């Protein structure tokens, strides 16, 4: 009888204890809280860098036919003109925005897997995962630490196609520049989809965007990529206007 009572108590107490322990051990940490963040507004100008517009014809043609052979040449062209790390990243961001269209055919077929960078370069189309993978690869080759961030956007977003949902799966990037983490959404800066039709429209709205602005429309599966001073839950995100 005593053994049975002990077992019952253990079954009741253990989940409560584990939840309490988890609550005590989990601490949200802003990855940038110990770094000095500079004013990067001047890098978010609404004009593409000239290097992204003036790619030599040989490189531009070669990227589509032999992307792996010409990609390094493209990255060198986009970055060698400046020593400013922020401008190097912006130049890569700009080229992707200006040359990769949203894959409406793939989306409508339900084929929204992350494409390898060479496939995206060959077809010049991608869904969000393809944009994020290409940005990560190109910035990595240029010497930067970049990550694909998986998460959610609000149902009525720039790429909310078909049935409207509360949340839509999405992918974007974080990138580390001068020991500071920033958020970038190349897909949303490349264009938008009104009435099931893709329209290319260059923007820097989501390039190195302030996390307090970014979280109005993006919520990462890994909370660390919020980059906010204060943690907010997914339910909080749904209520943000």
Secondary structure, 3 states (H helix, E strand, C coil): CHHHHHHHHHHHHHHHHHHHHHHHHCCCCCCCCCCCCCCCHHHHCCCCCHHHHCCCHHHHHHHHHCHHHHHHHHHHHHHCCCCCHHHHHHHHHHHHHHHCEECHHHHHCCCCCCCCHHHHHHHCEECHHHHHHHHHHHHHHCCCEEEEEEEEEECCCCCCCCCCCCEEEEEEEEEEECCEEEEECHHHHHEEEECCEEEECCCCCCEEECHHHHCCCEEECCHHHHCCCCCCCHHHHHHCC
